[in-house]
Amino acid sequence: MSSISKSANDTLYIDSLTVNNPKAATGGSDGDSIENLRQNSMRAFNEQGRAVTLQDYTVRALSLPSRYGSIAKVYVIQDQLTNSNINNDSIIDNNSLSLSMYTLAYDINKNLTTSSPNLVNNLKQYLSQYMILTDAINIKDAFVVNIELDFDIIIQPNYIGRDVLLRCTNILKDYFNITNWSINQPINLSSIYTLLDKVKGVQTVQKINISNKVGGDYSKYAYDIAGATRNNVVYPSYDPCIFEIKFPDIDIKGRITTL
C-alpha cells in the first residue's frame, strides 16, 4: 500500500508507507478456469428454463413434447386456501407456494375434453424438471361451456340473402374457432356486432343471442348465460371455464329479417 505525504518542510515523499496484515485475507478465489466457465455456462442455461411466473408455467405446459401427449388449453392461477371451519367455505388467504393449473385437451374431432390421467401424469413429470423446489402445482380440469349463437340481420338491397348469411356464418365460425379461445376468456358481443356489420351485404345487425347447450353430445355443465352477461359481455364463471361452439354447422344460426 502506498501513499503520498509531506513533511514539515514540505518535502514530498512517495511510496513511503508500508502496511503488513497480521491475518491473511479470506473468501477470495482465482479467476474462473476454462472448466469453471463451462460448468457455469451450463448451469446458467438450465436456469433460464426454470418456471417462475404464472406465464412460465403456461408456456411450459403448452410445450409438452408430443410423444407425451398434447395439452390444448392451460390456465394457471395462484392456489387458494379455504376455511373448513364454517358451513360455507370462503377464501381466507392465498398460498404463495402453490398453484392451480387448469387444463383441457382435444379429442379426435378437435373438440375440447378433459385431460386423461396418463396425460396429467406425463405433464406432472415434465413440469417437475422446471419447477422451483418450494413450488407445488395442483392440476385440475377446466369446465367446458357449450354455446349456441343466433343472429338476425337486415341485408342491403340487391344482395342475395343466402350468400350474405353464408358469409356471416363463415365469419363467425372463424371467430369462434376454438384454437383462438382461451380458458376464462369472455365473449364480447359488441365485437361480434361490429364483425357482422362489416360483412358485405349486411345493412344492420338486429340481434345476437347466445344460449347454453347442455347434455347429450354437449358438455354436462349448465351455465346461466343471461345472468353472466353485463354491458354486452358474457363473463366466464368463477371456476375457470371456456366457451365452445362445439358444432358450428348447426350451432351458429342466422336469419334475415325486415324493419
C-alpha positions in Angstrom: 0.0 0.0 0.0 1.4 3.4 -0.9 0.6 7.0 -0.1 1.7 10.5 -0.8 2.7 12.6 2.2 4.6 15.8 3.0 7.0 16.5 5.9 7.1 19.7 7.9 9.4 21.4 5.4 7.0 20.5 2.5 9.3 17.8 1.1 7.3 15.4 -1.0 7.6 11.7 -0.1 6.2 9.0 -2.4 5.7 5.3 -1.6 6.9 5.9 1.9 4.2 3.9 3.8 4.1 0.2 4.2 1.3 -1.9 5.8 1.6 -5.5 7.0 -1.6 -7.5 7.6 -1.2 -9.9 10.5 -4.0 -12.2 9.2 -4.3 -13.3 5.6 -7.4 -12.3 3.6 -10.1 -15.0 3.2 -13.0 -15.6 0.9 -11.3 -14.8 -2.4 -10.6 -17.0 -5.3 -8.7 -17.0 -8.5 -10.4 -16.2 -11.8 -12.6 -18.8 -13.4 -10.8 -21.6 -15.2 -12.0 -22.9 -18.6 -13.7 -25.8 -16.8 -15.4 -23.4 -14.4 -16.7 -21.3 -17.2 -18.0 -24.4 -19.0 -19.9 -25.6 -15.8 -21.2 -22.1 -15.0 -22.5 -21.7 -18.6 -24.4 -25.0 -18.5 -25.9 -24.0 -15.1 -27.0 -20.6 -16.4 -28.6 -22.2 -19.5 -30.6 -24.6 -17.3 -31.7 -21.7 -15.0 -33.2 -19.9 -18.0 -35.7 -22.7 -18.3 -36.9 -22.5 -14.8 -40.7 -21.8 -14.3 -41.0 -18.8 -12.1 -44.1 -16.8 -13.2 -47.6 -18.0 -14.0 -46.9 -17.4 -17.7 -43.7 -19.6 -17.4 -45.9 -22.5 -16.2 -48.4 -21.9 -19.0 -45.7 -21.9 -21.7 -44.1 -25.0 -20.2 -47.4 -26.9 -20.2 -48.2 -26.0 -23.8 -44.6 -27.0 -24.7 -45.1 -30.6 -23.5 -43.4 -32.8 -26.1 -45.9 -34.5 -28.4 -44.7 -38.0 -27.5 -46.1 -37.4 -24.0 -49.5 -36.1 -25.3 -50.8 -32.6 -26.0 -52.3 -30.0 -23.8 -54.8 -27.8 -25.7 -55.6 -25.1 -23.1 -53.9 -24.1 -19.9 -54.9 -21.5 -17.2 -52.7 -21.1 -14.2 -53.7 -19.2 -11.0 -52.3 -18.9 -7.5 -53.9 -21.6 -5.4 -56.3 -20.6 -2.6 -56.9 -21.8 0.9 -60.5 -22.3 2.2 -61.8 -22.1 5.6 -63.3 -25.5 6.6 -64.5 -24.3 10.0 -67.6 -22.7 8.6 -70.6 -24.1 6.8 -69.9 -22.2 3.6 -66.3 -22.3 2.5 -64.8 -18.9 1.8 -61.4 -17.8 0.6 -59.3 -16.6 3.5 -55.8 -16.5 2.1 -53.6 -17.2 -0.8 -50.9 -19.9 -0.6 -48.0 -18.2 -2.3 -46.2 -21.5 -2.8 -49.0 -23.4 -4.5 -50.5 -23.0 -8.0 -53.6 -24.4 -9.6 -53.2 -25.4 -13.3 -56.4 -25.9 -15.2 -56.1 -27.9 -18.4 -58.1 -29.2 -21.3 -57.2 -31.4 -24.3 -58.6 -32.0 -27.8 -60.5 -35.2 -28.8 -60.1 -36.7 -32.3 -62.6 -34.1 -33.7 -60.7 -31.2 -32.1 -63.4 -30.6 -29.5 -62.4 -29.8 -26.0 -62.3 -32.6 -23.5 -60.7 -33.2 -20.1 -57.1 -34.4 -19.9 -56.7 -38.1 -19.5 -54.9 -39.5 -16.3 -51.9 -40.5 -18.4 -51.6 -37.1 -19.9 -51.9 -35.4 -16.5 -49.2 -37.7 -15.1 -46.9 -37.0 -18.1 -47.4 -33.3 -17.6 -46.5 -33.6 -13.9 -43.3 -35.4 -14.7 -42.4 -32.9 -17.4 -43.1 -29.8 -15.2 -41.0 -31.3 -12.3 -37.9 -30.6 -14.3 -38.6 -26.8 -14.3 -40.3 -26.2 -11.0 -38.7 -24.3 -8.2 -38.2 -26.5 -5.2 -40.7 -24.7 -3.0 -43.5 -24.6 -5.6 -46.4 -27.1 -5.7 -48.9 -27.5 -8.6 -52.5 -28.9 -8.4 -53.5 -29.9 -12.0 -57.3 -29.7 -12.4 -59.9 -29.9 -15.2 -61.3 -26.7 -16.5 -65.0 -26.6 -17.4 -66.3 -26.5 -20.9 -69.5 -24.4 -21.5 -71.0 -25.2 -24.9 -73.0 -22.4 -26.5 -75.2 -21.7 -29.5 -75.3 -18.4 -31.3 -78.4 -16.9 -33.1 -78.3 -13.7 -35.1 -80.8 -11.6 -37.1 -79.6 -9.3 -39.8 -81.2 -6.9 -42.4 -79.5 -7.1 -45.7 -78.9 -4.3 -48.2 -81.0 -4.1 -51.4 -79.9 -6.1 -54.4 -78.0 -8.7 -52.3 -78.8 -12.4 -52.2 -79.8 -13.3 -48.7 -78.4 -16.8 -48.8 -75.0 -15.5 -49.8 -74.9 -12.8 -47.1 -75.9 -15.4 -44.5 -73.2 -17.7 -45.6 -70.6 -15.0 -45.4 -71.8 -14.1 -41.9 -71.8 -17.7 -40.7 -68.2 -18.3 -42.1 -67.0 -15.1 -40.3 -68.5 -16.4 -37.0 -67.0 -19.8 -37.5 -63.6 -18.3 -37.8 -64.2 -16.0 -34.8 -65.3 -18.9 -32.6 -62.6 -21.3 -33.8 -61.6 -23.0 -30.6 -57.9 -22.6 -31.4 -58.3 -18.9 -30.9 -60.0 -19.1 -27.5 -58.5 -19.3 -24.0 -59.8 -20.5 -20.7 -61.6 -17.7 -18.9 -61.9 -15.5 -22.0 -65.2 -13.5 -22.0 -67.4 -13.2 -25.1 -67.7 -9.5 -26.2 -71.0 -9.2 -28.0 -70.1 -5.7 -29.2 -67.2 -7.1 -31.1 -69.5 -9.7 -32.8 -71.9 -6.9 -33.8 -69.0 -5.0 -35.3 -67.7 -8.1 -37.1 -71.1 -8.8 -38.7 -71.7 -5.1 -39.6 -68.5 -5.3 -41.8 -69.8 -8.3 -43.9 -70.6 -7.3 -47.4 -74.4 -7.0 -47.9 -75.3 -6.5 -44.2 -77.2 -3.3 -43.5 -78.0 -3.8 -39.8 -77.4 -6.5 -37.2 -80.7 -6.5 -35.3 -80.0 -9.2 -32.7 -77.3 -11.6 -31.4 -78.3 -14.2 -28.8 -76.1 -16.7 -27.1 -77.6 -19.6 -25.2 -76.2 -22.6 -23.4 -76.2 -26.1 -24.9 -76.0 -28.8 -22.3 -76.4 -32.6 -22.1 -76.3 -35.3 -24.7 -73.5 -34.7 -27.1 -72.7 -31.4 -25.3 -71.0 -30.6 -22.1 -72.7 -31.6 -18.9 -72.2 -28.2 -17.4 -75.1 -25.8 -17.5 -74.4 -22.1 -17.4 -76.6 -19.1 -16.9 -75.6 -17.0 -19.9 -78.1 -14.2 -19.2 -77.0 -13.9 -15.6 -73.4 -13.8 -16.6 -73.9 -11.0 -19.2 -73.1 -7.5 -18.2 -72.8 -4.5 -20.6 -72.8 -6.7 -23.7 -70.1 -9.0 -22.3 -70.6 -12.7 -21.3 -68.3 -13.4 -18.5 -66.9 -16.8 -17.6 -67.6 -18.4 -14.2 -65.5 -18.0 -11.1 -64.3 -21.6 -11.6 -62.2 -21.4 -14.8 -64.2 -22.4 -17.9 -64.0 -21.9 -21.6 -66.8 -21.1 -24.1 -67.0 -23.5 -27.1 -69.3 -23.8 -30.1 -68.9 -27.5 -30.4 -70.9 -28.0 -33.7 -70.6 -24.7 -35.6 -72.5 -26.0 -38.6 -75.7 -26.4 -36.6 -75.0 -24.1 -33.5 -74.5 -20.9 -35.5 -77.9 -19.8 -36.9 -78.7 -16.7 -38.9 -81.9 -15.2 -40.1 -82.8 -12.4 -42.4 -85.5 -10.0 -41.0 -87.0 -6.8 -42.2 -87.6 -3.4 -40.5 
